[in-house]
Amino acid sequence: MLALQHWLEAIDPRHCYGQNLQFYYDKWLHCQSEQPFFYWLDVGEGKGVDLVEECPRVKLQQQCIKYLGLLERTTYEVVVEDGKFIY
């Protein structure tokens, strides 16, 4: 079962790093906003929130995960032949 931070990362349209997103998600939970989390974060009431101590917004925006498509993954594929990793 994926931890919450990994679900957040996977469903985030920009795929911000989940551990960073978790700080903002916790802030959103405690502010009792009626806006959905990602709307709150990107364009809503939380757009100006900058958690400098935990995760500055610039870090949140810079540390994103790139999910590779099927063709992109082939560049990094490693196979095992005769007990050896072949790149």
Buried (B, 14 or more C-beta within 10 A) or exposed (E): EEEEBBBBBEEBEEBBBBBBBBBBBEBBEEEEBEBEBBEBBEEBBBEEBBBEEEBBBEBBEEBBEEEEEEEEEEEEEEEEEEEEEEE
